[in-house]
């Protein structure tokens, strides 16, 4: 007796964990976000660049260490026995590109890109395994004017999304100050300093204050927590650091941005935040974050800073650089929370309803004539009842319908009906 063929298992319709499908409505929102990013960056004179999604794994190991590469990236051996990584961020790629042609490029460079990035981490709200990100970077200027310009551009992106000044806050700091407190004032080594900064970056203001205190004491002892707290909450300690030239520079950046905002009749929401650090090892001075002020979503939306040493990883001299990255997932969640998502645009201006195959050719000619005048036109070739075809147009939000039957095809006289007003006009 012949064996019954094994029943084939149906493939899952679910996407790979941590990535997204973009149906037309989602794609429309994605396009809107990208358009705002592009227009804002280009309004400041920034040029778009791009690169492959694959990079040598060594680049990320040198920049971020083995931990990020081994635990948070998609890294594999290719057919040529090379270890490669799907890029988890764009800045190292940018630094490589600039270092490769630094003698040919004309500085200062103002570049931007919208790459897709991959990180192997636990998916949650605001965090997935593949996302797109606006990267904006300015190379070749080691001055507060460059820092102010990049922060100003980040601020303008938020305003162009429809944000009010009270909807977000800009926090700035110098990352080297925290490093100095931990290493010189508290005697911590390089690795322990790095670990403490990571906890501050990941947990400070993201969990209740008493939980953060408990976590710090459990991991690093009461003395470390109390001394850190002292340096940022005791007035004498604050005065000591306020006189530091790095704080003077931060105050100058803040003053520059406040003055700039006055010219556009805005009140820029910016403040010095001494606990601010950033998760990447390459920041060399200024760090900043755009912080959501919504009580239900208090978190950093995006951020950046100065990374003057990164190009030297590829040999040669340092090149001063400052920039930021803004992810599409976080900003979409924020737009939704604030009621700022764009209304879905209809896919066409006209919907031609066709009674039968006999009128199909005339319908196509009519559509071509309208398209030649710049209109978007869709034709219904299902030949269903006209009422059903009109319902189909209405569901898609298409405002105008044209019905073509034998009489219209013969006479060439057509009527356009607006589904919102009910008004009819002869075409």
Secondary structure, 3 states (H helix, E strand, C coil): CCCCCCCCCCCCCCCCCCCCCCCHHHHHHHHHHHHHHHHHHHHCCCEECCCCCEEEHHHHHHHHCHHHHHHHCEEEECCCCCEEEECCCCHHHHHHHHHHCCCCCCCCEEEEEEEEEECCCCCECCECCEEEEEEEEEECCCCHHHHHHHHHHHHHHHHHCCCCHHHEEEEEEEHHHHHHHHHHHCCCCHHHHHHHHHHHHHHCCCCCHHHHHHHHHHHHCHHHHHHHHHHHHCHHHHHHHHCCHHHHHHHHHHHHHHHHHHHCCCCCCEEECCCCCCCCCCCCCEEEEEEECCCCCCCEEEEEEECCCHHHHHCCCCCCEEEEEEEHHHHHHHHHHCCCCCCCCCCCCEEEEECCHHHHHHHHHHHHHHHHCCCCEEEECCCCCHHHHHHHHHHCCCCEEEEECHHHHHHCCCEEEECCCCCEEEC
